Amino acid sequence: MTATRRVPPGPPRRAAPVLLRRLVGDRLEMMRAAASEYGDAVRISMGPKTLYFFNHPDHAKHVLADNAANYHKGIGLAQARRALGNGLLTSEGELWRKQRRQIQPAFQHKRIVQQASAVAEEAAKLVGRLRAHEGGRPVDLVKEVTALTLGVLGRTLLDVDLSAFEAVGHDFEAVQDQAMFDMVTMGMVPGWVPLSKQLRFRQARQDLQRVVDRLVAERVSRDGGRIEGEDALSRLIVATRQEADRKVARQRMRDELVTLLLAGHETTASTLGWTFYLADRHPEVMDRLHAEAVEVLGDRLPEFDDIHRLRYTSMVVEEVMRLYPPVWILPRQAQADDEVGGYHVPAGSDVLICPYTLHRHPRFWDAPEQFDPERFDRDRASDRPRYAYIPFGAGPRFCIGNHLGLLEATFTIAMVARELRLRKVPGYRVVAEPMLSLRVRGGLPMTVHPAG
């Protein structure tokens, strides 16, 4: 006699039209409402799709780490291949393992230590650009921190100056928007349909291919055809040279480099934007950031070992990533039948782990909606499960650039807090968009004032 398989609770099928409207309009609220109403395991039926949403640290550990081999990238990321290709973010199996091995040396600890000065110098450039606006008209902070993160990415991972490619930020916005559009529409809208969004994406893809071609050509020319560097660009060139088909090699280079450029700058820019927005709303936090930066750094640029001395700054970064994680959802697809939290998950099912809701789970976080950096004080005991906090994902596909991103965010926040005060322009409403980028109309307008 076959035992009855437990099925997670969830809204009835007749609720599908409402859920679809929420999916298009406010995905974050849809996930929060599902967790609030049905608990840690929810079954969501939307037309031909059935989503299994799991919102407990044990569930995240099982899907992302313990049984990760059974869960490939799922809904959204699968469709995003049209925008991103088969880069490190979307590839699977042996291709993904090969890509990870090839690029891993560029993120080694010794390289991050060596690149700390470049991060500090780029942060100093940001402070200089912001200081130029002191007492003047509002500055678009999102634009400025995006320039910072592209500058850091170019110097630390690619060994190039990306300032010559100013339009690349707009191209990435078009790629990101297309990836989210493909996710929401389940990839059912053909690419040839002349929607304005898709036309912008096609143009952006062409622009990015030209950028990739130029970066590769300049590197080959600079090195006289002998590529021996340990930076990511050099390693990608060497790897793609092994492809027999030049067209395949060119496509692979575009996919991997575009993924690296997008993932390498957007997430940190988002974290920085949210940090300054929250610091504006909590002046006492900015006061402590300023005091720590003055005490630890004095008037010099930060060095690698300062990452351990800027304790409060690190706590602020961690709390910002709790409330607004760089990646808001981790979609997977079950390859074989499984059981998660005592519930049956059929093969082929779409499974969702949502850091945004997991980081606000009232069972594991006191006052979860409150911005409180003190909860990450190393001297404060906590029995919180390890997988209650996964801003960089977990398991084999843990974000490869987490250490560089944390270094960049910590140095930048400390240097800006030491020198300046950033105040949000009244009347602008900031919202958490689906990719958790900090966006308002035209960016995040803030006014710049001297610190102290």
N, C-alpha and C positions, 0 to 999 in steps of 0.2 A: 504494500500500500504506500503510495507516494505521499510524503509529508506536504502539507500546505505551505506554499512559499509566501512569506510576508511581503506585502507591497506597501511602500510609504504612503502616508496620507497626502491629500492634495486637492486642489479645486476640481470640480466636476468638468467633464468635457464641454458642457454647454457654456462654460466661462471662457472658452478659447478666444472669442472675438475681443473680450475685455483685455485678456492677457496680451493679445497681439498688439492692441493699441498701447498698452503699457510698455511693451517691448520696444516699440518705435519711439514713444514719448519720454519714458523715464525708466530705464532699465534698472538703475540702482534702487529706486523705490519699489519696483516689482520684486526684487530679491529680498529687500528688507521686509516687505509685507508678507511674503511667503514664509520666511523664517519666523516672523512674529506670530502668524496665525496657525501654522502647522507644525512648527518645531524644527528639529535638527535634520530631519530627512523629509524631503518633499518630492512628490511626483507631479510634474506639470505637463499636461497634455495640450498640445497646440497643433491641431490639424494632424498631419501625418507624423509629427514629431512628438516624442515623449522625452522630457528632460528629467533627470534625477539630480536634485539639488541636495548636497550634503553639507552641513554647516556645524560640524563638531571637529575638534582637533584630532580625535582618533580617526575620523573619516578621512581627513586630509592626509594624515600619515599613511593610511592604507592605500589610498588612490595614488598619491604623489611619490611615495617612497617604498613601502613594503611590497606592493604589487604593481609597481610602476610599469613593468614590462607588459602588463595587460591593458594599459591605458595609453593610447596614442593621442596626439593633439586632436581636439574635437571641434564642435560647432564654432564657427567664427574663424578660427585659425585655419581650418581646412579651406574655407571659402576665401580667406585672405591670401591664399597662394596666388590668386589672380593679381593681387597688388604687390605682394612681396616675393613671389617666386618660391624656390626651394632653398631659402637661406636657413641659418641656424635656428631661427624662431619657428619655422613651419615644417622643416624636414623631419623624417622619421628613420628608424632602424639603422642600418649600416651606414647610410649616407650621413645621418646626423652624427653618429659616433666618429666617423672620419672627419667631418667638419670640426667637431669639438676638439679632437686631438690636434688638428692642424693649427687651430687658433689659440689653444690653451696657453702656450708659452708666452704669448703677448700679454697675458694677465698674471704672470708669475709674481710672487711677492717681491722678489728682488727688483723687478722692473717697476712695480708701483713705487717702491722706495726711491728709485732713481728718478722717477717722473714727478715726485712731490714738488720739486722746485718749479716745474713747468705749470703745475696746477696753481701754485701760489702766484706766479707771475700773471697768469690769465685772470685770476681773481683780482689782482691789483689793477689790471686794465679795466675790469668792470667797475671797480670803485672810481677810477678816473673818469670813465664815461658818465657815471651817475653824478659825480661831483660837478661835472660841467652843467648839470641841470639844477644845481643847488639854488633854491630861491626863485626858480623860474617856472616855466610851464610844466605840466605833468609829463612824466616819461612813461613809455610803455615798458613795464618791467619784464613782461614775458618775452618781448623782443630782445631785451638786453641780456637776460639770463640764457636765452637760446643761443645768442652769439657767444656767450661765455662757454657754454657746454660744447658747442661746435669747435671752438678754439682749443679747448682741452682735449677733445677727441682727436683732432688733427695732430696735435703735438705729441700726445702720449701713445696713441695706438697706431697712427698711420704715418707719423714722421713727415707730415706735410702741413702747409699753411692753408687752412680752409677759408680764410677771410676773403680770398679771391672768388669764392663761390657763394656770394651773398644770397642768391635766389634759392639756394638749396633748402632753406627753411620753409619757404612757400611750397616747394615741391614735396617736401615731406608731409606737410599738412594735407595736400591733395591725396597722397598715398594713404595716409592714416584715415582720412575721411572715406576713401574708397574701401579700405579694409573693413571699416565699421559698417558701411552700406552693404557690403557683401555678406557680412555676418547677419544683419537684421533681415535681409531678403533671402537668406539661406542660399545665396549664389544663384538665384533663379532668374535674375535680370541679365540678359546677354550683354556682353561688353560692347557690342556694336550699337546698342540703343543710345541715341544722341542726347542723353541727359546732360545737363551742364556739369554735374559732378563727375560723370564719366569722361566727358570731354577734357576737363581739367586734369583728371588722372592720366589720360593718355598722353597729354602734353608733358605732364610731370615725369612720366616714365621715360619719355624720349630725352628730356633734359637730364635726368639722372644717368641714363646710359652714356650721354656725352660727358658728364662729369667723371664717371667711372673710367671711360676710355682715356680721358685726359690725365687723370691721376696715374693710371697704369703707364701711359706713354712717358710722362715726366719722370716717373721712378725708374723705368728702364733706361731712359736717356741719361739720367743722373748717375746711375750705377754702371753705365757702359754695357748693359746687357747682363751683367753678373749680379744677381739678386742674393745678397747674403745677410740682410738684416733680420732681426728678430721681431720687428714690428708686424702688426697684423696685415698691412698691405703687402709687405714683402712675402710673407708666408702664403697669402692668397695667390699671389702671382706665381710662386713656385709650384703650388698645388695645382693650379689650373693649367699650367704648362704640361702637366702629365696627361691631359685630355687629348685624345687623338683627333677629335673633331673640333676645329677652331670655333665653329658656331656654338657648339655645346660649351666650350671653354669660356667664350664671351658671355653667354647667358649665365653660367654659373658664377662668374666674377661679378656680374651685375647683381644677381640675387644675394650673394653673400655680403657684398660691400654695402648695398642699399640697406640690408637688414642691420648690419653693424652700425652704420651711420644713424639710422632711425632709432634703434634701441639704445644706442650709446649716448644720445643727446637728449631725447624727449623726456625720458623718465627723470633724469636729474633736474632738468629745467622745471618740470612739474613740481618736484619736491621743493625746490628753491622758491618757486612762486607761492606755493601754499605756506611755506615758512614765513615769508615776509608779510603775507596777508594776515596770518594768525598772530604774528608778533605785533602788528599794528592794532589788533583787537585786544591784545594783552600787554600793555605797556610794561608791567612788572617783569615779563619775560624778556623783553628787549633790554631793560635795565640790567638784568643779570647777564645776558649775553655780552653786553657792552663791558661790564665790569670784569668778566672772565677774560675777554679778549685783551683788555688792557693789562691785566695781571700776568697772563701767560705770555703774550706776544710783545708787550711793550710797543715799540714803534717799528719792529722788524717784520719781515715776511715769515709766515709759518714754515716750519720744517716738519719732516715726516713724524718725528717723535712727539710733536705737539698734538697729534691726533689722540694720544692717551692723556694729555694734560687738559684738553678742552672738554672736560667731562660733561658740564652742563650743556654745552653746545651739542654734543653727541646725543644727550638725552632729548633735546628739542627735536633733532632730526628723527630720532626713533619714534617719538610721539606723533610727529607730522606724518610719517609713513604708516603709522597705525591708523590714523583717521583717514588719510588719503594715500593708500598704497600705490606704488608706481604702476602696478598691474592689478586691476580691480577684480578680474575673474580669470580662472584657470580652467578652460574647457577641455574635457577628455572624452574619448570614445572607447567603450569596453570592447576588447577583441574577443573575449570569451565570457561565458557566464561567470558571475562573481557574487559575493555577498559582502555588503558594506553596512556595518552597524546592525547586523541581523536582518537586513533587507536584501531581497533578491534583485540583482541587476542583470538583465538579459544581455547576451552578446549583441553588439551593435548599438547599445544604448548610449545616448549622450549624457555625460556626467559633468556636473558643474561644482567646482570648489571656488568659493567667493571670498577672497581675503577681506574685501570691504565689509561684509557682514560678520565674518569670523572675528575680525579685529574689534567689533562692537558687540560681541556676544555677552549679554549681561551676566552669564554664569562665570565668566573668566575675567571680566574687566569691571571694576568698580566705576560707577558713573561713566559708562562707555562713551557717551556723546561729549563729555567734557574734555577740553584740551588741558592736559596735566602732565608736563614733562617729568615731574617727580616720580611717576609710576615706573620710570626706567632707571631710577637711582640704583646703582650696583650694591649699595649698602642696605637697601631695603629688601627684606626677605619676600619672596613670592613663590607660591606653589603652582603658578600658572603652567599649564602643559606647554611643552616645546612647540607644538604645532598650532597653538592659539595665535601665534604671531609669525606670519610668513610673507613679509613684504617683498622678498625676492624669490618667492616660490619655494619649492622643497624637492628633495629627492635628486635623481640624476640630472634633471633639467633645471636645477637651481641656477639662478642668474650668474653668468660667468663674470660679469663686470661689477659685482656688488661692492668689492673693496675699493675700487677706483671711484665708484659713485659716492660712497660714504666719505671718502677723503675729499672729493671735490665739494660736496655739500657742506661739510664741516668747515673746511678752510674758507669757503666763500662767505658763509654766514658769519663766521668770526670776524673776517676783515670788513665786511659791510657794517656789522654792528659796532665795530670799533670806531669807524669813521663817520657813519651817516645814520640818519633816521629816515625811514620810508613810511609815508602815510598815504593810505588809500584815498583816492579822490571821492568825496561824498556823492552819493547818488548812483554809484555803479554797483550792480548786484553780481556777486561772484557765485558761480554754480559749478558743481562737480559733473562734468560731462562724462559720457560713457567710457572714454579712455582715461578718465581722471586727470586730464590736462586741466590746468587752471585757466579758464577762459571767461571773458566778458566781451562786450562789444568792442572789438578792436584791440583786445589785449587786457592788461591789468594796469590802468593808469594810476601812478603814485607820484606824490610830490617828494622832493629830496630836501632834507634839512641836515645841518651839522649835528653830530652826535654830542652827547654830554648832558 
